[in-house]
Amino acid sequence: MPTAADLAAAVGQRLEQTPYRIVDPRPDGFTMQLDLADARWWGVLSRSGLRETYDFVVRVEPDGPGYSILERRTQVEWVVGAHGPQPRLGGVLSASRFDGTSWTYSAKIRVGLDDEGRLRAVVAYAFSPVHGRRIIREAASSLGLRLRMTGRSKVALGAAILGGVVAVLGVVVAIVASGAA
């Protein structure tokens, strides 16, 4: 049965040409995050206008072939330093927090003159947490692991279903009440 270390190694092999890295290895899992400390990615990420990043907290079940992914969103602020733009995490105070799974997508295309004076897209960048999740899911699948919902995700799904049922019942009651009048 694959362990958390096996999954971390399989994910690590897929990170070579990506801005991600593995941090916080633990016996039950690890965290994968954008490597904002790697200056190779500063230009691309700062020019793209990246304002939030996701940490993927991965946990492997000790007694079965399952794993879970929890996403943590962090805001990013770019400041100009001696060597160009540098990231600073948590630069914006916020009363909200996000843990779970999200399906967001952001893209930016800026047209301008390149170094040779030609008009073209000087910044073309797309970011979605789906990319990071895909890296983990492909590595886990290659090891025979199956994705499981986290406890928080199960509670959120239950609340969404309950909310939908209440909404449908409200519509039915309204229709019946208007028909009886």
N, C-alpha and C positions, 0 to 999 in steps of 0.2 A: 504494500500500500504506500503511495507517494506521501512524503512528509512536506512540511512547510519549507524546509531547506531545499527539497527537490523542486518545488514550484518556484521558489525564489531564483534558483539557478536557471531554470527554463525561461523565466521571464527575463533575467539578466542577459541571456544570450540574444534576446530580441531587442535590446535597448541600444545597440551599438550606434546607429545613426539617428537616434531620437534624442530629444531634450530631457528624457526621463532618467531617473536613477532610483535605486533601491536604498531605502534608509530604514533604520529601526528594525533590523532582523530580530525575530523572537522565535522561541520554540513552536509557537502556534501560528506564526505568520510573519508579515512584513508590511512596510508601507512603501508605495511607489509614488514619487512626486516629480514635478518639473525641477530640473537642476538649475535653479536660478543663480547658483554660485559659479557655474561654468560660463566664462566670458564668451565662449564660442556662440552661445545662444542669445546673448544680451541684445545684439543688434536686431536680429529677427524678431525677438519677443517684444522689445521696446517699440520698434517701428510699427509693429502690428497693432499697437494699442492694447495689448493684453492687460486687462484690469482685474482679472481674477484667475486663480489657478485651483486645481483640484489635487488633493492627496487621495490616493486609493489605498485604503486600509484593508489588507487581505488577511483572512483567518482561515486556516485549514482545520477541518474537523478531525480530532484525534482518533475517533472510532469509526470513521467511514470515509467513503470516497467523495466527500463534499467540501465545498469552500464557499466563502462569502466575500463580497466586496462592499465596503462602505466608503462613500465619497465624502470628503470634507472640503468645503469651498473656503478659500482664503483670498482676500483682496490684495492687490499688488499696486504699489505706487512707484513710478520711475522717477529718480532724481538724477540730475547731472552731476557727475563727479569728475575727478581729474582725468579719467580715461574714458569719458563718455557716459551714456546712460547706465545707471546701476539700479537694480531692484531693491525695494524696501518693502517687506511684508507687513501687513497690518497697519498701513499708514492711515487708514480711514476707520474711525470709530463707528461701530454699528451695533444696534440692539438686536439684530437677528443673527441666527446661526443656521447653517444647513448641514445636515448629515443625512445621507440616503443615496438614492440613485437619481440622476437627472438626465434629461435628454435635451440639452441645449446645444446651440450651434452659433458661432460668431465668425464672421468673415470680414475682411477689409481689403479693398483694392484701391490703391492710390496711383494715379497716372501723373507722370512728370517726366522731366528730362533725365536720362541716365548719364553716366560718366562721359559718353561719347556725343552727347547733345541730341540723342534721338528720343522722340516721345514714345513712352511705353509704360507699362505697369512697373513702378519702382518698388512698390510693396504689394505683395499678393499673399495673403495669409488667411488660413482658416483654422479655427480651433474648436474642438468639441471634446468633452470628457469621454465620448464614445471611443475616440482613438486610444486613450489609455486603457479603458476597459477591454477593448478588443485585444490588446497585447496580452493582458492577463488571461482572458478567456481562451485564446488560442494556445497559450502555454499550458493552461490547466487541462484543456481538452486533449492535448498530446500526451498527458500523463494519465488520462482516464478519470479526471476529477469532474464532478458535476456542481454547477452553481446552485447555491441555496440562498433563499431570502434571509436577510438579517431580521432579528426580532423587531427592530424599529420599522423595517419595511413591511413586515407582516401587520403590525399595528396600524400603520398608515393605510395599507390596502384595506384592512377591515373597516377603518373609519370612512374611507372613500365609498366602499360598498354600502355601508349603513347610510351615509349621506344620500347616495343615489336612490336607495329604497325609500327613504323618507320623502325625497323630492317626488318620486313617482306616486307614492301614496297621497301626497298633498294635491297633486294634479287630479288624481282619480276622485278624491273627496270633493274638490272644487267642481269637477264636471258633474258628479252626482248631485251635488247641492244646487247647481245652476239648472239642472234638468228637472229637479223636484219643485222648483219655484215657479 
